[in-house]
Amino acid sequence: MRRITVAAVSLWAALVTVPGAVLAQGLDLGRGGGGPIEVLADDGIEWQQPKKQFIARGNAQAIRGGVTVRAPMLVAHYRDTDGSATDIEVLEASGGVTISSASEQASGRRAVYTVATGMLVLYGDGSPVSLVTRTETVVAKDRIEYDTKAQKAVAYGGASVKKADKTLTAETLIAYMEELNGKTDLRRVEGVGEVVIVTAKETARGSQGNYDAKTGIATLTGSVTITRDQNVLTGNRAVVNMNSGLSTLYGGGGDGTRARAYLVPQEKDKGKPAAAAPKAP
């Protein structure tokens, strides 16, 4: 493997400000203490001055401060300044990207980071995009956009957040991060569109939903149903403890809706439901 230490492209660090926790400060090469980034590539590193690009090909890696970016190709687009410095404007990784630290990892088919805005986008290009924190995993079919300045990641397309054997899904998930003791963790997730929570024993659905990663509590609102086997509960709000699996359904709301349960007993002799539960209203 060919090796080069590139002090002039220290802003390459920004590429690793990845979504997440994914894509969290814990994956930020820019916080590596101000030293150079070590770039390694099996097939060499090009400096294309006419195009103002640095290109690393073949098992390319950018390493700094315990954070590593790996991809078949890494490209840094830069501009010349009045002095001797080189400012990186856009950073790209393609061919299958992994950004990792000791406690977090993000991956996708390609990644684009815009330095001026601090926005990093991971694309699936037909494959899932993922952001793995110490306790949860966020996955999206389309892409994950991470605003490194606001510490907010948005997962698009069949998005889900999973903790152990429990999963919350929605078409779009908005994840808010926070940094404590030098590590970035998932703080809160909001679901956009129908939100579905699946545990080992039941499925809960609501028009909206959110998840508090600190407490492990997920809340669903608006035409909520909880289904376990053929038993169906309906109401306006449900609270699901993603740690214990305990679910609680509430009525209320402006229309005075009450919580309601349709319970199907088992026939003792046959060991099967006596009748099918009616559909939820």
C-alpha positions in Angstrom: 0.0 0.0 0.0 1.3 3.4 -0.9 1.4 5.9 1.9 1.4 9.7 2.0 0.9 12.2 4.8 -0.9 15.2 3.4 -0.8 18.2 5.7 -2.1 20.6 3.0 -5.4 18.8 2.9 -6.1 18.8 6.6 -9.7 19.9 5.8 -10.2 16.5 4.3 -11.0 15.9 8.0 -14.4 17.3 7.3 -15.4 14.3 5.3 -15.6 12.3 8.5 -18.1 14.5 10.1 -20.5 11.8 9.3 -24.2 11.3 10.0 -24.9 10.1 12.8 -24.0 9.4 15.7 -24.1 8.3 12.8 -22.6 10.9 11.4 -21.7 12.3 14.6 -18.9 14.3 16.2 -17.4 11.0 17.2 -16.7 10.4 13.5 -15.3 13.8 12.8 -11.7 13.8 11.4 -11.8 17.6 11.9 -11.4 17.2 15.6 -8.2 15.3 15.4 -6.1 18.0 17.1 -5.0 20.0 14.1 -2.4 17.5 12.8 -2.2 16.1 9.3 -4.4 13.5 7.8 -2.6 10.2 6.8 -3.9 9.1 3.4 -3.2 5.5 2.1 -4.1 4.0 -1.2 -3.1 0.7 -3.0 -3.2 2.3 -6.5 -1.6 5.7 -5.8 -2.6 9.3 -5.0 -3.0 11.9 -7.8 -2.8 15.6 -7.5 -4.7 17.0 -10.5 -3.8 20.7 -10.4 -5.8 21.7 -13.5 -9.0 20.2 -12.0 -8.0 21.2 -8.5 -8.4 17.7 -7.1 -6.6 15.2 -4.9 -7.6 11.6 -5.8 -6.7 8.5 -3.9 -7.6 5.1 -5.5 -7.6 1.5 -4.5 -8.6 0.6 -0.9 -8.2 4.3 -0.1 -8.1 5.4 3.6 -8.0 8.8 5.3 -7.0 8.5 9.0 -6.9 11.1 11.7 -7.5 11.2 15.5 -8.9 7.7 15.7 -11.3 8.2 12.8 -10.9 6.3 9.5 -12.7 6.8 6.1 -12.4 3.9 3.8 -13.6 3.7 0.1 -12.2 2.5 -3.2 -11.8 6.2 -4.2 -11.5 9.4 -2.2 -11.6 12.8 -4.0 -11.0 16.3 -2.5 -12.0 19.3 -4.5 -10.1 22.4 -3.4 -9.5 26.0 -4.2 -6.2 28.1 -4.0 -6.1 30.9 -1.5 -4.1 34.1 -1.5 -1.4 32.5 0.7 0.2 29.1 0.5 -2.9 27.3 1.9 -5.3 25.0 0.1 -9.0 25.1 1.0 -11.0 22.0 0.5 -14.6 22.8 -0.7 -16.2 19.4 -1.4 -15.1 15.9 -0.4 -16.3 12.7 -2.0 -16.0 9.0 -1.3 -17.3 6.4 -3.7 -17.6 2.7 -4.4 -18.7 1.7 -0.9 -17.9 4.0 2.0 -17.3 3.3 5.7 -16.6 6.0 8.3 -15.7 4.7 11.7 -14.3 5.5 15.1 -14.0 3.4 18.3 -17.7 3.7 19.0 -19.6 4.7 15.9 -19.8 3.7 12.2 -21.6 5.0 9.1 -21.7 3.3 5.7 -23.2 3.8 2.2 -22.3 3.5 -1.4 -21.0 7.0 -1.6 -20.6 10.2 0.5 -20.4 13.9 -0.3 -19.4 16.5 2.2 -19.7 20.3 1.6 -17.3 22.1 3.8 -19.0 25.6 3.8 -22.4 24.3 5.0 -21.1 21.4 7.1 -23.6 19.1 5.3 -22.7 15.5 4.7 -24.8 13.2 2.6 -24.5 9.4 2.4 -26.2 7.7 -0.6 -27.4 4.1 -0.8 -27.6 4.0 -4.7 -29.8 0.9 -4.4 -28.3 -0.4 -1.1 -29.2 0.5 2.5 -27.4 3.4 4.2 -26.7 2.9 7.9 -25.6 4.8 10.9 -24.6 2.7 14.0 -24.3 4.2 17.4 -23.4 2.5 20.7 -27.0 1.5 21.4 -29.0 2.0 18.2 -28.8 1.4 14.4 -30.4 3.8 11.9 -31.0 2.5 8.4 -32.5 4.1 5.3 -33.1 2.9 1.7 -32.3 6.2 0.0 -29.9 8.4 1.9 -28.9 10.0 5.2 -28.3 13.8 5.3 -26.3 15.0 8.3 -26.1 18.6 9.3 -22.9 18.6 11.3 -23.4 22.1 12.6 -26.9 21.4 13.9 -26.1 17.8 14.9 -29.2 16.6 13.1 -29.4 13.6 10.7 -32.4 12.9 8.4 -32.9 9.4 7.0 -35.0 9.1 3.9 -36.8 6.1 2.3 -38.1 3.3 4.5 -36.1 4.5 7.4 -35.8 2.6 10.7 -34.1 2.8 14.1 -33.4 -0.5 15.8 -32.6 -1.3 19.4 -32.1 -5.0 20.2 -35.2 -6.8 18.8 -37.3 -3.7 18.6 -37.7 -1.5 15.5 -39.3 1.9 14.8 -39.9 2.6 11.1 -41.2 5.5 9.1 -40.8 6.9 5.6 -38.5 9.6 7.0 -36.7 9.8 10.4 -35.2 12.9 11.9 -32.4 12.0 14.4 -31.0 14.6 16.9 -27.6 14.0 18.4 -25.8 15.2 21.5 -22.2 15.1 22.6 -21.3 14.1 26.1 -17.8 13.4 27.4 -16.3 13.6 23.9 -18.7 11.0 22.4 -21.8 11.6 20.3 -24.9 9.6 21.0 -28.4 9.6 19.6 -30.7 11.7 21.7 -34.2 11.8 20.0 -35.8 10.5 16.8 -39.0 11.9 15.1 -40.9 9.9 12.6 -42.6 11.6 9.5 -45.5 9.8 8.0 -47.0 6.6 9.4 -44.8 5.2 12.2 -44.7 1.5 13.0 -43.0 -0.1 16.1 -42.4 -3.8 16.0 -41.3 -5.7 19.1 -41.0 -9.5 19.7 -44.6 -9.8 20.6 -46.6 -6.9 19.1 -46.9 -4.3 16.4 -48.0 -0.7 17.1 -49.0 1.9 14.4 -49.7 5.6 14.6 -49.9 8.7 12.4 -46.9 10.3 14.1 -44.3 9.1 16.5 -41.0 9.9 18.3 -38.4 8.0 20.2 -36.4 9.2 23.2 -33.1 7.3 23.1 -32.2 8.3 26.7 -35.3 6.7 28.2 -36.0 4.1 25.5 -39.6 5.4 25.3 -41.4 5.6 22.0 -44.6 7.6 21.7 -47.2 7.2 18.9 -50.1 9.6 18.4 -53.1 9.8 16.0 -55.3 6.7 15.2 -53.1 4.3 17.1 -53.5 0.5 17.0 -51.5 -2.2 18.9 -51.8 -5.7 17.6 -50.7 -8.9 19.4 -51.7 -12.1 17.7 -55.4 -11.5 17.0 -55.9 -9.0 19.9 -56.3 -5.4 18.8 -56.1 -2.3 20.9 -57.0 1.2 19.6 -56.7 4.7 20.9 -55.2 8.1 20.4 -51.8 7.7 22.0 -49.5 4.8 22.8 -46.3 4.7 24.9 -43.9 1.8 24.1 -40.9 1.1 26.3 -38.3 -0.1 23.9 -36.2 -1.4 26.8 -38.8 -3.5 28.6 -41.3 -4.0 25.7 -44.2 -2.7 27.9 -46.9 -0.9 25.9 -49.6 1.4 27.2 -52.5 2.7 25.2 -54.5 5.9 26.0 -57.8 7.4 24.7 -58.4 11.1 25.0 -58.2 13.7 22.2 -60.6 16.3 21.1 -63.2 13.8 19.9 -63.4 12.1 23.2 -62.2 8.8 21.9 -61.7 6.1 24.5 -59.0 3.4 24.5 -60.6 0.2 23.3 -59.5 -3.4 23.3 -60.7 -6.4 21.2 -59.4 -9.5 23.0 -59.8 -12.9 21.4 -59.6 -15.8 24.0 -58.0 -19.1 23.2 -60.3 -22.2 23.0 -59.0 -24.5 25.7 -59.7 -27.7 23.7 -58.4 -26.6 20.4 -55.8 -24.1 21.4 -56.8 -21.6 18.8 -58.7 -18.3 18.8 -62.5 -18.6 19.1 -63.1 -15.9 16.5 -61.3 -13.3 14.5 -60.9 -9.8 16.0 -62.8 -7.1 14.2 -60.9 -4.6 12.2 -59.7 -1.5 14.0 -62.0 1.5 13.4 
